[in-house]
Amino acid sequence: MKAMRLTQLATLALLATLGGAATAAAQSKTFTISWWGYNGEKMNANIIEPFKKICGCEIVFETGNNADRLNKLKLRDGKGVDVIYLSDSFSQLGVEQGLFQEIDPAKIPNLSEIYELGRAPQGKYGPAYTIGRVGLVYDSAKVNPPITSWNDLWREDLKSSVSLPGITTTAGPMVVMQAGKHAGVDAYDDADKAFEAVEALKPNVVKNYNTGSELVNLISTGEVRVALAQDFTLASMQAAVKTMTWAKLSDGDIATLNTVNIPKGSENVDLAYKFIDFILSKDVQQKEAEQGVDAPINTKVELTPEQAKIWTYGAEQVSSLSRIDYAKMNEAKTDWIDRWNEVFGQ
């Protein structure tokens, strides 16, 4: 009996050791996320700490802007991170450079709950986790009649009162696209006509901006009354000038999507799928939207009018957005940058 008891104790000790080793192995696993690093405290509370409990792993970050982080991934041949957050114009570059794995939708159950335009915005690759828009903003106290169309950018009464995003920003090339439409052509097919319209717009332009904070400063000083902007800057603009208004355009706003992809060199692919599914969940999306972090793409999120006013939100608004063919845009961008700099002397 004594021998049997000793054997049982030895077995229990072995199991405890193996269990401890398994826990240590799980804890030693490192999950690496590449993203911008904004809203750190809220993201940590809403996403990182809860996901740590799911994965039993350590989470580390690679932060920086789109271009820098994508370039690092390219230099490492798709290795070094497990998931990467990028705006859709840059994730399209990653697709073209062969840096991402194709996604298996069956491994992301919450995919079925998000707006259709976000499920596979670039074919077989990663989904969008938030949705935004590019449109026009104006100071309703100083601009009359109101802005109601992209063509209003060329109005004579707006001389020296408009700010445009720089051509190398996310929204910059959209100016060229709208200039083409103003001229009655497709900017991809007839860049000459499109840039004749950009040249015609120049008298109305005070300055091109390269960051949201730069735009807010131009508005707060009264130098700018009208701007082409992304909606995430609206709250800051209205904090500076209460009468800044998002224009209701008859020809519609443009969708912008932030995507999340699994690089081809990810060492934790199963965890990457779990992470993507987690950030698309209703609970996470609800918290992020309520706290002013990201616009929800999960259709089950419910916001009050006050919560929703800063976001692209609701099926009606989402369905009205136009999408960009970033494959075409990326192909044209080098030529557009050169032409843009000739017009604005940058």
Rosetta blueprint (number, residue, H / E / L):
1 M L
2 K H
3 A H
4 M H
5 R H
6 L H
7 T H
8 Q H
9 L H
10 A H
11 T H
12 L H
13 A H
14 L H
15 L H
16 A H
17 T H
18 L H
19 G H
20 G H
21 A H
22 A H
23 T H
24 A H
25 A H
26 A H
27 Q H
28 S H
29 K L
30 T E
31 F E
32 T E
33 I E
34 S E
35 W E
36 W L
37 G L
38 Y L
39 N L
40 G H
41 E H
42 K H
43 M H
44 N H
45 A H
46 N H
47 I H
48 I H
49 E H
50 P H
51 F H
52 K H
53 K H
54 I H
55 C H
56 G L
57 C L
58 E E
59 I E
60 V E
61 F E
62 E E
63 T E
64 G L
65 N L
66 N H
67 A H
68 D H
69 R H
70 L H
71 N H
72 K H
73 L H
74 K H
75 L H
76 R L
77 D L
78 G L
79 K E
80 G L
81 V L
82 D L
83 V E
84 I E
85 Y E
86 L E
87 S E
88 D H
89 S H
90 F H
91 S H
92 Q H
93 L H
94 G H
95 V H
96 E H
97 Q L
98 G L
99 L L
100 F E
101 Q L
102 E L
103 I L
104 D L
105 P H
106 A H
107 K H
108 I L
109 P H
110 N H
111 L H
112 S H
113 E H
114 I E
115 Y L
116 E H
117 L H
118 G H
119 R L
120 A L
121 P L
122 Q L
123 G L
124 K L
125 Y L
126 G L
127 P L
128 A E
129 Y E
130 T E
131 I E
132 G E
133 R E
134 V E
135 G E
136 L E
137 V E
138 Y E
139 D E
140 S L
141 A L
142 K L
143 V L
144 N L
145 P L
146 P L
147 I L
148 T L
149 S L
150 W H
151 N H
152 D H
153 L H
154 W H
155 R L
156 E H
157 D H
158 L H
159 K L
160 S L
161 S L
162 V E
163 S E
164 L E
165 P E
166 G L
167 I L
168 T L
169 T L
170 T L
171 A L
172 G H
173 P H
174 M H
175 V H
176 V H
177 M H
178 Q H
179 A H
180 G H
181 K H
182 H H
183 A L
184 G L
185 V L
186 D L
187 A L
188 Y L
189 D L
190 D L
191 A H
192 D H
193 K H
194 A H
195 F H
196 E H
197 A H
198 V H
199 E H
200 A H
201 L H
202 K H
203 P H
204 N H
205 V E
206 V E
207 K E
208 N E
209 Y E
210 N L
211 T L
212 G H
213 S H
214 E H
215 L H
216 V H
217 N H
218 L H
219 I H
220 S H
221 T L
222 G L
223 E L
224 V L
225 R L
226 V E
227 A E
228 L E
229 A E
230 Q E
231 D H
232 F H
233 T H
234 L H
235 A H
236 S H
237 M H
238 Q H
239 A H
240 A H
241 V L
242 K L
243 T L
244 M E
245 T E
246 W E
247 A L
248 K L
249 L L
250 S L
251 D L
252 G L
253 D L
254 I E
255 A E
256 T E
257 L E
258 N E
259 T E
260 V E
261 N E
262 I L
263 P E
264 K L
265 G E
266 S L
267 E L
268 N L
269 V H
270 D H
271 L H
272 A H
273 Y H
274 K H
275 F H
276 I H
277 D H
278 F H
279 I H
280 L L
281 S L
282 K H
283 D H
284 V H
285 Q H
286 Q H
287 K H
288 E H
289 A H
290 E H
291 Q L
292 G L
293 V L
294 D L
295 A L
296 P L
297 I L
298 N E
299 T L
300 K L
301 V L
302 E L
303 L L
304 T L
305 P H
306 E H
307 Q H
308 A H
309 K L
310 I L
311 W L
312 T L
313 Y L
314 G L
315 A H
316 E H
317 Q H
318 V H
319 S H
320 S L
321 L L
322 S E
323 R L
324 I L
325 D L
326 Y H
327 A H
328 K H
329 M H
330 N H
331 E H
332 A H
333 K H
334 T H
335 D H
336 W H
337 I H
338 D H
339 R H
340 W H
341 N H
342 E H
343 V H
344 F H
345 G L
346 Q L
